[in-house]
Amino acid sequence: MTSSERHLLPGQSRWDYSVQRYKSCRDVFCEPGLISIVFLACGRSDVTAKSLYSTIDSACMYKGEIEWIFVENGGSDENLALFERILGPRKVIIRQSNYGINEGLNQGWALSRGEFVMIHENDWECRHKKDFFSISRDIFNENHDVGIVQLRAINDPNENWGYNKPEYNPWSCTPEALQRAGISVEAQHTKAGHEFLKSKFPNGFHNNPIFIRKSLYRQCGPYPECILGSDPRHGESLYQSKVAKTEYATSHIGLELYYHIGKVTTKS
């Protein structure tokens, strides 16, 4: 079996340059409308499977094209076998040593060809089966100032460090708290009628499940990789400052989708 046939589904033709959407796309690393999912896993194969299958349930509802990029970042044979079992017309598997979260995600970004990229670590579970891919695509297409769509549940008890803090999680704050912080949140609707939230605030980027425009990533560059032995969140904080300097706004999808399943509840 040749490499061009390896991931074909029954009845699917191999890549053909005469297909107009390939022929007219001059930027092969930014195919219009394509969604790339960069799924990063490091160990914990049971958590990985739970997380991945929860997203697949929603991805199966999406009628558009999806590209899966699996990054096996910790030498787990179980995770590798899981990724190999997943069927799809477009799939890439990267296996490498663990040099940190941002380094792994940068590897996925380097191979992604989507106009929109979903960042997905392996300890987040989607608990609302919904075609959020179409909703996110509509938010981007109808709001060109939006660079990030956040998918994390606002009321997740396992990820509450920014809860009620306007600079980190404005969606959870009262109008009075937002006014004191000088941050505004707008409730808007897509043309299909889905309500979502939009705001320009300093920490809209994070590594929790989000969609990002490739144009925003290109403007800010690869994720900074933290120095060995330092806080692994350092690179994320630095990237937040880069995103904040752009003109892009952040939106929240308006659904309680993803919950952190990688640690115990932190709320008392």
Buried (B, 14 or more C-beta within 10 A) or exposed (E): EEEEEEBEEEEEEEEEEEEEEEEEBEEEBBBEEBBBBBBBBBBBBEBBBBBBEBBBEBBEEBEEBBBBBBBBBBEBEBBBEBBEEBEEEBBBBBBEEBEBBBBBBBBBBEBBBBBBBBBBBBBBBBEBEBBBBBBBBBBBBEBEEBBBBBBBBBEBEBBBEBBEBBBBBBBBBEEEBBEEBEBBBEEBEBEEEBEBBBBBBBBBBBBBBBBBBBBBBEBBEBBBBBEEEEEEBBBBBEBBEBBBEBEBBBBBBBBBBBBBBBEEEEEE
